[in-house]
Amino acid sequence: MTEAVRGEGATLLDAHGDRFTNELAPRDEVTLAVLERMQKVGTDHVLLDMREVSEDRFPNVFEALRAAGVDPAREPVPVSPASHYVMGGIATDLEGRSSLPGLLAVGECACTGLHGANRLASNSLTECFVLGARAAAAATGKPDPGVAPKEPAGDSSRRPPPPGTPSGRWPDPFGVRRSSNGCSTIPTRSPA
């Protein structure tokens, strides 16, 4: 289920049909509101009311939901949070390099310092175009035609340091820590 339907006017309702959050709030705030409402009401989902959303804007979504047995034009859709909450878990430099040699990451799995877990879809796509080209160049050793050449740097200066536990990071039940720039970091072991 794409969150873009909320931007087009879909609303989140609890089991009693009451709207309970600002659907345009950042992803983590919406997720927290949904989880709190599910716990308070004692359900495993909330409802996404898409009846005011134009089917012409999301024909594939409407078709997929109907194939699953729900008609979003006539009834609210049961939804619950997915794993977006741990987006941005791989800290990278601006060439997509992580602290693990040979592991490059771009897009929603990466934390470049440009965006954390609350990036918008359009920002994420733009970041993928730019950093995808840079990561491909870094992986192949061929220069990225869109980036001016820079002075060579030692390999260790091009990779971010392994995630640590300085102040400002907090523990997470999934073992994920959030750094001061908002990125999630999953502890990695340095190569021996």
Buried (B, 14 or more C-beta within 10 A) or exposed (E): BEBEBBBEBBBBBBBEEEEBBEBEBBBBEBBBBBBEBBEEBEBEBBBBBBBEBEEEEBEEBBEEBEEEEBEBBEEBBBBEBEEBBBBBBBBBBBBBBBBBEEEBBBBBEBBBBBBBBBBEEEEBEBBBEBBBBBBBBBEEEEEBEEEEEEEEEEEEEEBBEBBEEEEEBEEBEEEBBBBEBBBBBBEBEEEE
